[in-house]
Each structure stands twice: as C-alpha cells, then as structure tokens.
Amino acid sequence: MIETVLAPIGMLMFAACLMAMLSRRLGLPYIVGLVVTGFLIALLPNSPELPLSRELIFNVLLPPLVFEAALQLDWRRFRNELPLTLTLAFLGVAIATAVVAAGMHYFAGWSVLGAAMFGALIAATDPVSVIAAFREMKAEKRLSMVVESESLLNDGAAAVTFAVLLAIAEGGSHDAATLIGAFAVATGGGVLIGLVISGLALLIAGKTEDHLVEITLTTIAAYSSFLAAEYFHASGVIAAMTAGLLVGSVGVKKFISAEDLPFVLSFWEYVAFLANSLIFILIGMNTANQPLRELGSIAALTAVCFVLLSRIASVYPLALLFRWSKRRLPMPYQHVLFWGGLRGALALALALAVPPSIPERSAIIIAAFVVVAFSILVQGLTMPFLLRHYELTEQS
C-alpha cells in the first residue's frame, strides 16, 4: 500500500527537479512548467492516479506553504503596507466576490448561493501561486511585498467568506448580524489561535539551541495552528499566517539563535519547494483528467471573463483611495496586481468542498480548474514580460 503511493510521488518529485532546472535555464516561471508537466504526465498510458482532494490540500500541503510565506516576509515592510494590503484584501475580496457572483448568476444561470460560493472561492489570489511566481521572477521588493501580503490576507478573507456561505448552504442563519459575527469570529479566532500556538512553540524553542528541535517546533506551530483553527471553525489560513509572522518577526530575534536561524530558514525553503512542486504537478494532472468538453463550456469561459473583470474592479478603484498617500501605487504596480492575480490550490480545495446540495457543484469544480489553469498558464507565463516591460525586476 505504501509503495503504491510513494513510488508515484517519487516520480513526480523527480520530474519537478528536472522542470526546475529546465525552467531556470529557459527563464520561464517554474509553476507554469510544473502544471504543464503534470498535464503531460496525466496523458501518458498507465499514469499514476493521485487525486487533488480538499483534505490533501488543507491537511498536508497548505499549512506549511502559508506558514513559510509569512515567515519570509519582512515584518517592517509588511506593517508599513498593512493599510493598503488590508484594503485590497478584505474590500477587494468583497468586490470580486460580488462581481463574479453576479456574472455567474445572470450570465451562466447559476443559483444565487452557488454563484456566491464560486465568487468567494475564486475571488482571492492564491498565495501559493503568487508567491512562488514572484519569487522566481525576482520582482521589485515593494511590489513583491504588496503582492505577497495581499495574497496572504485575501486568501484568509476568501476562506472565511466561503465558510460563512457554506454554513448557509447547510441550513445556517441568513441574518446579517449573525453572518458578520461569524466572519469576525472566524478571522479573530484564526489570529488568536495562531498567536497562542506559535507563542508557546517559541517559548519552548528559547530554551534550546538545538536547531533540530527548533525546526520541529516551528513545524508543530505551522500545522497545529492551521488544523486547530479549522477544528474550531476559525480560519486555518489566517492562523498559519499569524504563526508565520510571529515566528518571522519575534522568533528570529529573541527565541531562535542566530547560529540556528539559517538551518530553520533553509528547512522551510525546502519544504515550500516540495509542497509547491507537488501541488502544481497535481493541478496539471487533475486538470487533464477533467471532462474535455466541460473545460471549454460556456460557464467555464464566462467564469474566466468575470474573474478578470472582478480583479479590475477590485484593484484600480481601491488603489485610487491611496493616490495621495505615501502608500500610493504607481500605475505599473496596479497593472501587475491585476494581471498577477493568480489562482491556485486554495480555490480548488474550496471548490471540492462545495456540498452536493448545490446544483452547480460539478460546474463549479470545472470552472475552478479552468480559471486556475488560465491564471497559471496564461497570466503566469506572460508575467515575466510584463515585469520586464515596466522594469520592475531586481535586475532592472
């Protein structure tokens, strides 16, 4: 049983290593190459069957990726950009959800609840996709900070919004006050759980100078914060992000020794490489396994159009609010924020979590795969040209 799982994973990781070498040699985004690799592997005879389930994404792959992304953020820069990124994340998700939901309801004929659930799950840019792409392209530091911070924050906002809609689908209250309270509890609960668990891990880490123990404690913080938050119906994404921010800002200064810090950071960089590789290869494989006719359906193509439109509606007007402040976003930044709004594993995980009671469940899953594939293969592939055109890379 174990051999039947480990052998295909070993083959996929070997393919990921070859693609990493090839993509860097060709100067192409690594995640694009991984998705294409997964798609081609799925077309081979006797290719391994590894389904991309919500449980695999939420319980195994997403916690370390969110934690590592937050761990690597520069706390000072993150704090300085927080008013801007919070606005883009929370108001942006609300605007994007509304635009996509309205489009899918009126143009694709979906039910109000089905359209709203799809709008919520697809509204946020995915931190796994975005951060992997922008790190690979070595985007300018402030641009990277804004894009990465927004993707982490709006990921949590979208996940909480989806959870509230899921509760409605399962017979929960439609009362506005109840829904707002549930949103606040899920968000605040995620922050609190992330702080408590990572704080305890850091207190223990401060008692040792063994880098293996410190690595293990940060691993416990990443997974425990995410899974505990989900268990208590809070946001696991926000909890893991909070844990990563605390470890990255306070832990590396006061609790993790300077001698051991390179070991800890290298470990998390390696874990992110493994998880990223597996996620994007599986996205490619599972996209290839979707019904070909459905991938080109009117509903799926409508979804792509309204997702792009929703990004326009959420980026440019909100950036205008900061036009006369020190956090002003230059127009090239806004263009990159719009076109660089990649979707990824979280959208697919939430799509797979849509309950069977929603009539459009199958169509939602197909549309999510199409939007994710479009964002990675089309937007991801053209992002290096956009960054070079506006001279927004570190090499420029």
N, C-alpha and C positions, 0 to 999 in steps of 0.2 A: 504493500500500500504506500509506504513512504517513498519507495523507489519510483513509483509511477508519478509522484508529484515532484520529487527533487530532480529527476532527470530532465523533464521539460524546462523547469526553472533554470537549471544549469545551462541548457542550450540557449535559452533566451538571454541569459546574462552574458554568455559568450558573444552572442550576436550584438548585444548592446555595447560591449567593449569594442568590437570591430567597427560599429557605427560611430562610436565616439571618436575613434582615431580618424575615420574617414571624413566625418563632418568637420572636424577641426582642420584637417588638411585642405578641404574644399571651401572652408569659410562659411558653412551653412549652419543654421540653427540645429542643435543636437536633437531637440524634441521632435522636429519635423522628420528627421531621419529615423527616429525610433518608431514613430507612427507608421511611416512607410514600410519599415522593416516588419513590423507586426502585421500589417496588411498583407504583405507578400508571403510571410510565413503561413498565414491562415489559408492561402491559396494552394499551398503545397499538399500533395497527397499524404495522408496519414499525419497531418499536422497535429500537434498537441491541442487538447481542448482544455483551456483554462478560462472559465467564465469570470467576467469582471463583476463581482457581486457588491452590493452595498456593504455587506459585512467585511469583505476583504479590504475595501477602501477605508471604511470608518474604523475598523478594529485593528488593522495591521499597518496600512500604508500612510494614511493621512496624519495621524498623531505625530510621528517623528518629522514629517515634512513641514508641518505648520510650526512645530517647536524649533526646528533648525532655522527656518526662515526668520523667525522672531529673534532667535539667539544671535544671528549675524547682523541684525540691524544696529546702526549707530544710535544709541539712546538719545543723545543730544539732538541730532538731526531729526529723529523721529518725533521728539517732543516739540521742536520748533515748527514742524509741519503739521502738527496734530489738528489745529482748527480747520485747515484746508482739507486734510485727508478724512477727517470725521464727516465733514460736509459732503465730500464726494462719495464717501462710503454709504452713510445712512440715508441722506436725502437722495443720493444717486440711485441707490437700490430701490427706494420707493418710486422714483420717477420711472426707472427702467421697468420695474415690475408692472406698473400701471400701463405703460406704452405697449409692452409685449402682451399683457393680458387682454387689453382692448383689441389689439390687432388679431390675436388668435380667436377671440370671441366673435368679432364682427366679420372677419375675412375668412377664417377657417371653419367657423360654425361650431366651435367648441363650447361646452358649458362654461358658465361663469367661474365655477370652482376649479374645473380642470384648467382653464386658461390662466387663472390666477396662480395656481400651483406651478404651472410651467413658467410663468413670468417670474415667480420668486426664485425657482431653482436655476434659471438661466440668466438672471439679472446681474449677478456678481461676476467679476473677473476672478478667475481661479488662481490662487497664489502659487500652486504647484506649477502651472503652465507659465504664468507671467514671470515669476522669479527665476525659474530655470532659463527662460529665454533671454531676459535682460542681463543676467549674469554672464551668459555665454557671449552676448554681443558687446559686453563691457560698455554699457550706456553711461552717459554722464552722471556724476554722483547725485546731484539734486534730483534729476529726472528719475533715476533708479529708486531713490528714497521715496518719492511721491508715488510712483507706480507700485512699488512693493508694499508700502504702508497701506495704500488704498485697497490693494487686492486682499491683504490680510484682514482689514477691518470690514470691507464689504462682504467678504466671504462669511464672516460671522453673522452679519446683519441678514444676509440672504438665508442662511441656515435657520436662524431664529424665525424669520418670516414664514419660511416653509413649514416649520414645526407648528406654528400657530394655525396655518391653513390646514395642516394635517389633522390637528385636533378638531377643527370644524368639520372636516370630512368624516371624522369618526364619531360625530354627534356632540361635539363640544358647543359651548355657548357662542352666539354670534354678537353678544353685547359688546359695544365698542370699548367700554371701560374695562371689561374682563380681558379683551384681546390686548389692549395696551398694557395692562398689568402683567399678562403672561409674557409679553415681549420684554418688558423691563426685568421681570424675574429671571427669564432665561439668559438675558445679557448680563445682568448684575451677578447672577449665580455663577456664570462662567468665569467672570473676573475673580470673584471671591474664592472659588474652588482652585483656580489656577494659582492665586497668591498663597493660599494656605498650603497646598501640597508642595509647590516649589520652594516655599519658605522653609518648610520642615526639612526638605531634602538638602537645602543649602546649610541649615544649621548643623546637620549631621556631617556634611562634607567639610565644614570648617574645622572638624575635629580630627581630620586625617590629611596626610599629604601623599596618599596612595592614589595615583591617577586612575587606576582600575576601579577603585571604589567610587571615585568622583564621577567617572563615566557611567557606572552602574546607577548611581543616584540620579544623575540627570536623565537617564533612560526611564527610570521609575517616574520621575517628575513629568516627563513628556506623555507617557502612556496613562499614568494614573489620573492626571488632571483631565485629559480628554475623556477617558472612559467613565470616570466618576461623574463628570458634568453630564454626560449623556444619560447615565443611570438616574440622576436626579432631575432629568428633563431640563437641564440648562444647556448652554451651547458648548459643545466639546471643542469646537474650533477656537472660540474666544478663550476658553480655559487654557488650551495648549499654547495659544499665542501669548497670553498673560504670563504663563510659566516661562516661556522662552525669553520674553522681555525682561522678567525679573532676574533670571539667571544671567542673561547677557549684560544687564546694566549694573546690578548689585553684586551678583555672584562672582563675576570675574574680577571684581575689585577687592572684595572683602572675604570671600569664603573659599575660592579656588586659587591655589597657589600659582604664582607666576610661572614656576617651573612646569607645572602640570597643565596649564592652560592650552599650550599647543597640542597636547595629546587629546584633550577634550574636544577642541575645535576640529581637529583632523578626523576624529571618530565621527562627529556629526556630519562633516562634509562627505565622508564615505557612505554613511547611512543614507543621506539625501541622494547621492548618486545611485545607489542600489534601488531605492524606492522609486525615484524618478524614472529610472530605466524600465523597471517592471511595469509601472503604471502606463507609460506611453506605448510600450510594446503591446500591452493588453488592450489599450484603447484601439490601436490599429487592428489587432486580431479580431476583436469583438465588433468593430465597425464592418469588417469584411464578412462577418457571419450574419449581419442583418439582412433582411429580405431586400434584394437589389431594387425591385420595383418600388418598395416603400421609401427607399433612400432618396428617390427623386420625386416623391409625392408633392402635391401642391401644398399640403400642410407643412412639410419639412422646409420647402423653399420659402414659404411665407414666414416661417419662424426665423430663417436666416435674415430675411429683409427687415423684420421688425426688431430683431436683436441689434442689428446695426443702427437702425433708426433710434432705438432706445438709448444706445450709447451716445449718439449725437445729442439727444435731448437731455441727457444727464451730465455730460462733460462741459459743453460750451456755455450753457446758461449758468451753471454753478461756478465755473471759472470766472465768469463775469462779476460775480459777487466780490471777488478778491482783486479786481482790476486795479484799485487804487491803494492796495495794501502792500506791505513788504513781502507778502506771500503770493504776489501776482504770478500767474503762469503765462510765460510767453506763448504766442500762438503756435510755434513749432511743438512745444510741450503738449499743448492741447490736442494737436493732430496726432501725436504719438499716443497720448492717453486714449483717444478714440480708437485708433486702428490697433493699438496694442492691447486692447481688452480681450485677451484670450480666455476661452472657457476650457474646462478640463474635467478632472476626476470628480470633483465635488458635484458638478451638475449631473454627471452620470449616476453617481451614488444616490442623489436625491430623486432623480427620475425613476430609478429602480425601486425607490421606497414609496412611490405613489400607490395608494391602495387599489385593489381590484374594483372597489365600488365606484371609482372614477371611470366613466365610459371611455374616455380618451387615453387611458393608461398606455396602451400599446403605441398609439400615435405620439404620445409624449416622449416615450423612450426612443423611438425612431428619430423624432425631431431633435432630441438632445444629442444623439450621436452625430447627426448631420451638422448641427451648429458647432459642436466640439471639433469635428473633423475639418470644417471650413475654417474655423478660427486658427487652428494649428497649421494646416497645410497651406492655406491662402494668406491669412494675415501673418502668421509666424514666418512664413517663407519670405514675405516681402518686407518685414520689419527691418532687417539689416540695411536694405536700400533706403528706407525712409530715414533711418538714423544717420546714415552717411550723407544723404541729401541735405539734411538740416545741420550736419556737422555736430552731432550730439553723442559721439563716442569718445572714450578716453584717449584714443589715438589721434583724434582730430585736433 
